[in-house]
Amino acid sequence: MDLAQNSDESKVLIINTGGTINMILGQKGYEPEPYFLTETLRSQNRFHDPLGDSLFSHSSSAHLPSLITPRSKAPGGIQKRIRYAILEWDPLLDSSNIEIHDWIRIATDIELNYSTFDAFVILHGTDTMSYTSSALSFLLEDLGKTVILTGAQIPLSQLRNDAVDNLLGALVIAGHYIIPECCLFFNHTLFRGNRVSKLSSYDLNAFNSPNFPPLVNVGIDIMVNWNDVIRQTSLRRFCAHKSEPPVSTLRLFPGITAATIRAFLTPPTQGVVLEAFGAGNAPQRPDLIGALKDACDRGVVIVSISQCAKGSVSDAYAAGRELLIAGVVSGGDMTPECALTKLSYLLSKPELSAAEVRSLIGTPLRGELTRPASALPPSLSEPKGIEQSLENIQGVLSQVVRLPGSEPRRRNIAIAGGLVNSIEPASGRSPLHSAALNGNVNAVNSLLEAGALVHLRDVLGHTPLYYAARQAHEAVVEVLVKAGALLGGSDIEGGFVPLAIKQASLAGDDRTSRLWAKAGAPLEFLQS
């Protein structure tokens, strides 16, 4: 049996890097145990409905065994299964041993399997999880699928643990919702990954997002704050950035000397996150400010953030303005983890000058910082809420779906993540599906710019790309492919694409075959 052969299944890859969730108690204390997690999940009915194992047929991670959950309530009230595989690292790592090359390894694992899976869950130790979630939010460029990090404070091997709720919650959200961000799920809450810091080493409520509300709260119902979810509007294909040079953090303290700062900023240092007092203040000593200015003049990028967990850097105080005058740039309300990984990400791009890096530090790229509404320029990289998008897309929607009356339609907003992604009960399709089916290039472009999801499937399990290719709308296929669309789900496993290609081949219809190739049909279908 192939992965997700039916339209009522979603496909999730779990990348197991290690951490407490995998540990058992041995002679040296808690240590990760290889294969323990997979075998434990296989034995629990809530994680695996024993219908028989299967192997993935179109995965770069060949021959990974899959497990499948029982049916559970998905958006729209349908009952849906989640079929998932576990890609386990060898050796499993304590998160205190996670380094920059491991961030790149995770990003590469996602990139290699991006076309095969609908979503990704990353199991990770809690100590450095917020660093990894922040780093991945930048490394995963033009992300169009859900990526969720989770772990546990108490191992799955213990009778009383938080591992079951954390893993099951992350798996259900990943399998049932398209939230195209790098997120962190813990204690019934889904956070934006670059807004989180570890708050406690003792409580089950281990993580906190002090300057940004949760994206999802899980209780009796799963409540998604769709208005804050970033919807990808860049119209570019997903890729993983694979260079992340190290940068460092310097925390100010009363009595810190200029000599200490100068030593810290000597070459080859390229970037430093400066944890300042309060709202971004520093001692107003000429020697200290001079040391910072000299480094900025040499091209070192210094980003100022607050030592306070909650709040933002501002220029309200003279002690903070002195830093800005010296060339230090404001990091706004970014967490230390986010500021560090964002600075490293930007400095790893050789096409950016130091001045451009400084400018981008204060620009929201993945929703990682808050800027005053008056200072926000029009940007496709910032979150577009339902209310903000409503008026802009009303005319577009009227081209492809029937809108009752003149009132803005709000029904089914929760089905797929906003008005542009709602599923019409009558057709079972989203507006993007309908626009693709009808070959309306202008509507397709407008919907994509408004945040329509190219990976969303209709009730039959088909993507908008499938309908565009099936109807031979070549211009729409080109637009969707450019925006990162992939054939998947029932497009492939249901046999529709192979049958269409075979019929075109028998009829000598080279144009149709070329169109399916342009849509990304697997080579084995084109060559059969």
C-alpha positions as CSV (number, residue, x, y, z in Angstrom):
1,M,0.0,0.0,0.0
2,D,1.3,3.4,-0.9
3,L,1.4,6.3,1.5
4,A,-1.8,8.3,1.7
5,Q,-3.5,6.2,-1.0
6,N,-6.9,7.7,0.0
7,S,-8.1,11.3,-0.2
8,D,-9.1,11.2,3.4
9,E,-5.5,10.7,4.6
10,S,-2.8,13.3,5.1
11,K,0.9,12.5,5.0
12,V,3.3,13.7,7.8
13,L,7.0,13.1,8.2
14,I,8.3,13.0,11.8
15,I,12.0,13.9,11.9
16,N,13.2,12.5,15.2
17,T,16.4,14.3,16.3
18,G,16.4,13.0,19.9
19,G,15.7,14.8,23.2
20,T,13.9,13.8,26.4
21,I,10.9,12.4,24.6
22,N,13.0,9.5,23.4
23,M,14.8,8.8,26.7
24,I,14.7,5.8,29.1
25,L,16.3,5.7,32.5
26,G,19.6,3.8,32.5
27,Q,22.7,3.5,34.8
28,K,23.9,7.0,33.7
29,G,20.6,8.7,34.0
30,Y,18.2,9.5,31.2
31,E,19.6,8.8,27.7
32,P,17.9,8.6,24.2
33,E,17.0,5.1,23.2
34,P,17.1,4.2,19.5
35,Y,13.8,3.0,17.9
36,F,12.1,3.2,21.3
37,L,9.7,5.9,20.1
38,T,8.6,4.1,16.9
39,E,7.9,0.8,18.6
40,T,6.0,2.5,21.4
41,L,3.8,4.5,19.0
42,R,3.1,1.3,17.0
43,S,1.8,-0.4,20.2
44,Q,-0.6,2.5,21.1
45,N,-3.9,2.6,19.3
46,R,-4.2,6.3,19.5
47,F,-1.0,6.6,17.4
48,H,-1.5,3.6,15.2
49,D,-4.6,1.9,13.9
50,P,-3.3,-1.7,13.2
51,L,-4.4,-1.9,9.5
52,G,-0.9,-3.2,8.5
53,D,2.3,-1.4,7.8
54,S,3.2,0.2,4.5
55,L,6.2,1.5,2.7
56,F,6.6,4.9,1.0
57,S,6.7,4.6,-2.8
58,H,7.7,8.2,-3.8
59,S,9.9,9.3,-0.9
60,S,13.6,10.2,-0.9
61,S,13.6,8.5,2.5
62,A,13.0,5.1,0.8
63,H,11.5,2.2,2.7
64,L,10.4,4.1,5.8
65,P,7.7,2.2,7.5
66,S,4.5,4.2,8.1
67,L,2.0,4.3,10.9
68,I,-1.6,5.5,10.7
69,T,-3.8,7.2,13.2
70,P,-7.5,6.4,13.8
71,R,-9.9,8.8,12.1
72,S,-10.3,12.1,13.8
73,K,-12.3,15.3,13.2
74,A,-10.6,17.5,10.6
75,P,-11.6,21.0,9.5
76,G,-15.0,21.0,7.8
77,G,-16.3,18.2,10.0
78,I,-14.8,15.4,7.9
79,Q,-13.1,12.4,9.5
80,K,-9.5,12.0,8.4
81,R,-6.6,9.8,9.1
82,I,-3.0,10.8,9.4
83,R,-0.4,8.5,7.9
84,Y,3.1,9.3,9.1
85,A,6.7,8.0,8.9
86,I,9.5,8.5,11.4
87,L,12.9,9.5,10.1
88,E,15.1,8.8,13.1
89,W,18.6,10.3,13.4
90,D,21.5,8.0,14.3
91,P,22.7,8.8,16.9
92,L,19.8,10.6,18.6
93,L,21.0,13.9,20.2
94,D,20.4,15.6,23.4
95,S,19.4,19.1,22.4
96,S,22.4,20.6,24.3
97,N,24.5,19.0,21.6
98,I,22.5,20.5,18.6
99,E,24.7,22.8,16.6
100,I,24.4,25.0,13.5
101,H,25.1,22.1,11.1
102,D,22.2,20.2,12.7
103,W,19.8,23.0,11.8
104,I,20.9,22.7,8.2
105,R,20.5,19.0,8.4
106,I,16.9,19.3,9.5
107,A,16.2,21.9,6.8
108,T,17.8,19.5,4.2
109,D,15.7,16.6,5.4
110,I,12.6,18.7,4.9
111,E,13.7,19.8,1.5
112,L,14.4,16.3,0.3
113,N,11.0,15.1,1.4
114,Y,9.0,18.3,0.7
115,S,7.2,17.0,-2.4
116,T,6.2,13.7,-0.7
117,F,4.7,14.9,2.6
118,D,2.0,17.4,3.5
119,A,3.6,18.5,6.7
120,F,6.5,17.9,9.1
121,V,6.9,17.3,12.8
122,I,10.4,17.6,14.4
123,L,11.0,15.9,17.7
124,H,13.7,17.9,19.6
125,G,15.0,18.4,23.1
126,T,13.6,21.3,24.9
127,D,16.9,23.1,26.0
128,T,17.6,24.5,22.5
129,M,14.3,23.9,20.8
130,S,13.6,27.7,20.6
131,Y,16.9,28.3,18.9
132,T,16.1,25.6,16.3
133,S,12.6,26.8,15.7
134,S,13.9,30.3,15.2
135,A,16.7,29.2,12.8
136,L,14.4,27.0,10.7
137,S,11.9,29.9,10.3
138,F,14.6,31.6,8.3
139,L,16.3,28.7,6.7
140,L,13.0,27.3,5.2
141,E,12.5,30.0,2.6
142,D,9.1,30.4,1.0
143,L,7.6,27.7,3.1
144,G,4.1,26.5,2.0
145,K,3.6,23.6,4.4
146,T,3.3,23.1,8.2
147,V,6.4,22.5,10.2
148,I,6.1,21.9,13.9
149,L,8.7,21.3,16.6
150,T,7.8,19.5,19.8
151,G,9.3,17.4,22.5
152,A,8.7,16.7,26.2
153,Q,9.7,17.5,29.7
154,I,9.0,13.9,30.9
155,P,10.0,11.0,28.6
156,L,7.4,8.9,26.8
157,S,8.8,5.9,28.7
158,Q,7.4,7.3,32.0
159,L,3.9,6.4,33.1
160,R,3.0,10.0,33.8
161,N,4.4,12.2,31.0
162,D,3.6,15.2,28.7
163,A,5.1,13.4,25.6
164,V,1.8,11.9,24.5
165,D,-0.2,15.2,24.5
166,N,2.7,17.1,22.9
167,L,3.3,14.6,20.1
168,L,-0.3,13.8,19.4
169,G,-1.3,17.5,19.4
170,A,1.5,18.4,17.0
171,L,0.7,15.4,14.7
172,V,-3.0,16.3,14.6
173,I,-2.4,20.0,13.8
174,A,0.2,19.1,11.2
175,G,-2.1,16.5,9.6
176,H,-5.3,18.5,9.6
177,Y,-4.3,22.2,9.1
178,I,-2.1,24.0,6.6
179,I,-0.2,26.6,8.7
180,P,2.7,27.5,6.5
181,E,5.1,28.5,9.2
182,C,7.8,27.0,11.4
183,C,6.0,26.5,14.7
184,L,6.6,25.1,18.2
185,F,3.9,23.1,20.0
186,F,4.0,22.6,23.7
187,N,1.4,22.2,26.5
188,H,-1.7,22.4,24.2
189,T,-0.4,25.6,22.5
190,L,1.1,26.2,19.1
191,F,3.5,29.2,18.9
192,R,5.2,30.9,16.1
193,G,8.6,29.3,16.2
194,N,10.7,32.5,16.1
195,R,8.7,34.2,19.0
196,V,9.3,31.6,21.6
197,S,11.8,31.2,24.5
198,K,12.1,28.4,27.0
199,L,10.6,29.7,30.3
200,S,11.0,26.8,32.7
201,S,13.1,23.6,33.1
202,Y,10.6,22.3,35.6
203,D,7.0,23.1,34.5
204,L,5.1,21.3,31.7
205,N,4.3,24.8,30.4
206,A,7.9,25.2,29.4
207,F,7.7,27.8,26.6
208,N,6.4,31.3,26.4
209,S,5.8,33.8,23.6
210,P,5.8,37.1,25.5
211,N,5.4,39.5,22.6
212,F,3.1,37.6,20.2
213,P,-0.1,35.5,20.9
214,P,-0.3,31.8,20.2
215,L,-1.4,30.6,16.7
216,V,-3.4,27.7,18.1
217,N,-4.9,26.8,21.4
218,V,-5.9,23.2,21.9
219,G,-8.7,22.4,24.3
220,I,-12.0,20.7,23.7
221,D,-11.8,22.3,20.3
222,I,-8.8,23.3,18.3
223,M,-8.9,27.1,18.0
224,V,-6.7,28.5,15.2
225,N,-6.0,32.3,15.2
226,W,-6.1,32.5,11.4
227,N,-5.8,36.2,11.5
228,D,-2.2,36.0,12.7
229,V,-1.1,33.0,10.5
230,I,1.3,34.0,7.8
231,R,0.1,33.1,4.4
232,Q,2.8,32.7,1.8
233,T,2.4,35.4,-0.9
234,S,5.9,35.5,-2.4
235,L,5.0,33.4,-5.5
236,R,8.3,31.6,-5.2
237,R,9.1,27.9,-4.8
238,F,10.2,26.5,-1.5
239,C,13.9,26.0,-0.9
240,A,16.2,25.4,2.1
241,H,19.0,27.8,2.8
242,K,22.0,25.9,3.8
243,S,24.6,28.4,5.1
244,E,24.5,29.7,8.6
245,P,27.7,31.3,9.9
246,P,28.1,31.6,13.6
247,V,27.4,34.9,15.4
248,S,27.6,35.7,19.1
249,T,25.7,37.3,21.9
250,L,27.0,39.9,24.4
251,R,25.0,40.7,27.5
252,L,25.6,44.0,29.1
253,F,26.0,44.2,32.9
254,P,26.8,47.0,35.3
255,G,30.5,47.7,35.3
256,I,31.3,46.0,32.0
257,T,34.5,47.5,30.6
258,A,35.2,48.9,27.1
259,A,38.2,46.5,27.0
260,T,35.8,43.6,27.3
261,I,33.7,44.9,24.5
262,R,36.6,45.6,22.2
263,A,38.0,42.1,22.8
264,F,34.6,40.6,22.1
265,L,34.2,42.5,18.8
266,T,37.6,41.8,17.3
267,P,37.9,40.1,13.9
268,P,36.7,37.7,12.6
269,T,33.5,38.7,14.4
270,Q,30.9,39.8,11.8
271,G,27.7,40.1,13.9
272,V,26.8,40.4,17.6
273,V,23.5,40.5,19.4
274,L,23.8,43.0,22.2
275,E,21.4,42.3,25.1
276,A,20.9,45.8,26.5
277,F,19.1,47.0,29.7
278,G,15.4,47.7,29.7
279,A,14.2,49.3,26.5
280,G,17.6,49.0,24.8
281,N,19.8,51.1,27.1
282,A,23.5,51.0,27.8
283,P,26.0,52.8,30.0
284,Q,26.6,56.3,28.6
285,R,30.4,56.0,28.9
286,P,32.4,57.5,26.0
287,D,34.9,54.6,26.0
288,L,32.2,52.0,25.9
289,I,30.1,53.7,23.2
290,G,33.3,54.4,21.2
291,A,34.2,50.7,21.2
292,L,30.8,49.8,19.8
293,K,31.0,52.6,17.2
294,D,34.5,51.5,16.1
295,A,33.2,48.0,15.5
296,C,30.1,49.3,13.5
297,D,32.4,51.5,11.4
298,R,34.4,48.3,10.5
299,G,31.3,46.6,9.2
300,V,30.4,44.6,12.3
301,V,26.6,44.4,12.5
302,I,25.4,44.9,16.2
303,V,21.8,44.3,17.0
304,S,20.3,45.6,20.2
305,I,17.6,43.7,22.0
306,S,16.1,43.9,25.5
307,Q,17.2,41.7,28.4
308,C,13.6,41.8,29.5
309,A,11.5,38.8,28.3
310,K,8.6,41.1,27.4
311,G,8.9,44.4,25.6
312,S,10.8,46.1,22.9
313,V,13.9,48.2,22.2
314,S,13.0,51.9,21.7
315,D,14.8,55.3,21.5
316,A,12.7,56.8,24.2
317,Y,15.7,57.1,26.5
318,A,19.0,59.0,25.9
319,A,20.9,55.9,27.0
320,G,19.3,54.0,24.1
321,R,19.7,56.7,21.5
322,E,23.5,56.7,22.1
323,L,23.6,53.1,20.8
324,L,21.7,53.9,17.7
325,I,23.9,57.0,17.0
326,A,26.9,54.7,17.3
327,G,25.6,52.4,14.5
328,V,23.9,49.7,16.6
329,V,20.6,48.7,15.0
330,S,17.3,48.0,16.9
331,G,16.1,44.4,17.1
332,G,12.7,45.5,18.2
333,D,10.9,42.9,20.3
334,M,12.8,39.8,19.0
335,T,13.8,37.1,21.4
336,P,17.5,36.5,21.9
337,E,17.2,33.2,20.0
338,C,15.5,34.9,17.1
339,A,17.9,37.8,16.9
340,L,20.9,35.5,16.9
341,T,19.5,33.2,14.2
342,K,18.1,36.0,12.0
343,L,21.5,37.9,12.1
344,S,23.3,34.7,11.2
345,Y,20.9,34.0,8.4
346,L,21.3,37.5,6.9
347,L,25.1,37.6,7.2
348,S,25.2,34.2,5.4
349,K,23.9,35.8,2.2
350,P,26.9,37.1,0.3
351,E,24.7,39.4,-1.9
352,L,23.8,41.5,1.1
353,S,26.0,44.4,2.2
354,A,26.4,45.3,5.9
355,A,24.0,48.3,5.3
356,E,21.4,46.0,3.8
357,V,21.7,43.5,6.6
358,R,21.2,46.4,9.1
359,S,18.1,47.4,7.2
360,L,16.6,43.9,7.1
361,I,17.2,43.4,10.8
362,G,14.3,45.8,11.5
363,T,12.1,44.4,8.7
364,P,9.7,41.5,9.5
365,L,10.7,38.6,7.3
366,R,8.8,35.7,9.0
367,G,6.6,37.6,11.5
368,E,9.5,37.6,14.0
369,L,9.1,41.2,15.2
370,T,6.5,43.8,15.8
371,R,6.6,47.2,14.2
372,P,4.3,50.2,14.7
373,A,1.5,50.2,12.2
374,S,2.5,53.6,10.9
375,A,6.0,52.3,10.1
376,L,4.9,49.2,8.2
377,P,5.5,49.5,4.4
378,P,3.5,47.3,2.1
379,S,5.3,43.9,2.2
380,L,4.4,40.5,1.0
381,S,6.5,39.0,3.8
382,E,4.3,40.2,6.6
383,P,1.2,38.5,7.9
384,K,-2.0,39.2,6.1
385,G,-5.0,38.8,8.4
386,I,-8.5,37.9,7.2
387,E,-9.9,41.3,8.0
388,Q,-7.0,43.1,6.2
389,S,-7.5,40.9,3.1
390,L,-11.3,40.9,3.1
391,E,-11.9,44.0,1.0
392,N,-9.0,43.3,-1.4
393,I,-10.1,39.8,-2.4
394,Q,-13.9,40.3,-2.4
395,G,-13.9,41.1,-6.1
396,V,-11.6,38.2,-6.9
397,L,-13.7,35.7,-5.1
398,S,-16.8,36.9,-6.9
399,Q,-15.2,35.7,-10.1
400,V,-14.9,32.1,-9.0
401,V,-17.5,31.5,-6.3
402,R,-21.0,32.8,-5.7
403,L,-21.1,35.3,-2.8
404,P,-24.6,35.8,-1.3
405,G,-25.7,39.4,-1.3
406,S,-23.2,42.2,-0.7
407,E,-22.1,41.3,2.8
408,P,-18.6,39.9,3.2
409,R,-18.9,36.2,3.5
410,R,-17.5,34.8,6.7
411,R,-18.8,31.2,6.8
412,N,-16.2,28.4,6.7
413,I,-13.4,30.8,7.5
414,A,-12.1,28.2,10.0
415,I,-12.1,25.4,7.4
416,A,-8.8,26.1,5.8
417,G,-7.2,29.2,7.1
418,G,-9.1,32.3,5.9
419,L,-11.5,33.5,3.3
420,V,-9.3,32.7,0.3
421,N,-8.8,29.2,1.5
422,S,-12.4,28.3,2.5
423,I,-13.9,25.2,1.0
424,E,-17.3,25.7,-0.8
425,P,-19.7,23.0,0.5
426,A,-21.4,22.7,-2.9
427,S,-18.3,22.0,-4.9
428,G,-15.9,20.8,-2.3
429,R,-13.3,23.2,-3.7
430,S,-11.5,26.3,-2.6
431,P,-11.6,29.5,-4.8
432,L,-8.1,28.6,-6.1
433,H,-9.3,25.2,-7.2
434,S,-12.2,26.8,-9.0
435,A,-10.0,29.5,-10.7
436,A,-7.5,26.8,-11.8
437,L,-10.3,24.6,-13.1
438,N,-11.7,27.5,-15.1
439,G,-8.4,28.7,-16.4
440,N,-8.7,32.2,-14.9
441,V,-5.1,33.3,-14.8
442,N,-5.9,36.8,-13.3
443,A,-8.0,35.3,-10.5
444,V,-5.3,32.7,-9.8
445,N,-2.6,35.4,-9.5
446,S,-4.8,37.6,-7.3
447,L,-5.7,34.7,-5.0
448,L,-2.1,33.7,-4.6
449,E,-1.1,37.3,-3.8
450,A,-3.9,37.3,-1.2
451,G,-2.5,34.2,0.5
452,A,-4.2,31.3,-1.2
453,L,-2.5,28.0,-0.4
454,V,-1.2,26.0,-3.4
455,H,-0.9,22.8,-1.4
456,L,-4.6,22.8,-0.3
457,R,-6.6,19.8,-1.4
458,D,-10.3,19.7,-2.1
459,V,-12.6,17.0,-0.7
460,L,-11.5,14.6,-3.4
461,G,-7.8,15.1,-2.4
462,H,-6.9,17.1,-5.6
463,T,-4.7,20.2,-5.8
464,P,-5.4,23.2,-7.9
465,L,-2.4,22.2,-10.1
466,Y,-4.1,19.0,-11.0
467,Y,-7.3,20.7,-12.2
468,A,-5.3,23.2,-14.3
469,A,-3.3,20.5,-15.9
470,R,-6.3,18.2,-16.5
471,Q,-8.1,21.1,-18.3
472,A,-5.0,22.0,-20.3
473,H,-4.7,25.5,-18.9
474,E,-1.0,25.9,-19.5
475,A,-0.7,29.5,-18.4
476,V,-2.3,28.6,-15.0
477,V,0.0,25.6,-14.6
478,E,3.0,27.8,-15.1
479,V,1.8,30.3,-12.5
480,L,1.0,27.6,-10.0
481,V,4.4,25.8,-10.5
482,K,6.2,29.1,-10.1
483,A,4.4,29.6,-6.8
484,G,5.6,26.2,-5.6
485,A,2.6,24.0,-6.4
486,L,3.2,20.2,-6.5
487,L,1.1,17.3,-7.6
488,G,0.2,15.2,-4.6
489,G,-2.4,13.2,-2.7
490,S,-5.1,11.7,-4.9
491,D,-3.5,13.4,-8.0
492,I,-0.9,10.6,-7.9
493,E,-2.0,7.9,-5.6
494,G,-5.5,7.8,-7.0
495,G,-4.1,7.0,-10.4
496,F,-5.6,10.0,-12.1
497,V,-2.4,11.5,-13.4
498,P,-1.0,8.2,-14.7
499,L,-4.3,7.5,-16.5
500,A,-4.4,10.9,-18.1
501,I,-0.8,10.6,-19.3
502,K,-1.4,7.1,-20.6
503,Q,-4.5,8.2,-22.5
504,A,-2.5,11.2,-24.0
505,S,0.3,8.9,-25.0
506,L,-2.1,6.4,-26.7
507,A,-3.7,9.3,-28.6
508,G,-0.3,10.7,-29.7
509,D,-1.1,13.9,-27.8
510,D,2.4,15.2,-27.1
511,R,1.1,18.6,-26.0
512,T,-0.8,17.0,-23.1
513,S,2.2,14.9,-22.1
514,R,4.4,18.0,-22.1
515,L,1.9,19.9,-20.0
516,W,1.9,17.1,-17.3
517,A,5.7,17.2,-17.4
518,K,5.6,20.9,-16.8
519,A,3.2,20.3,-13.9
520,G,5.8,18.0,-12.3
521,A,4.3,14.5,-13.0
522,P,6.7,11.8,-11.8
523,L,9.1,10.6,-14.6
524,E,8.1,7.0,-14.3
525,F,4.5,8.0,-15.4
526,L,5.9,10.1,-18.4
527,Q,8.2,7.2,-19.5
528,S,5.7,4.4,-19.1
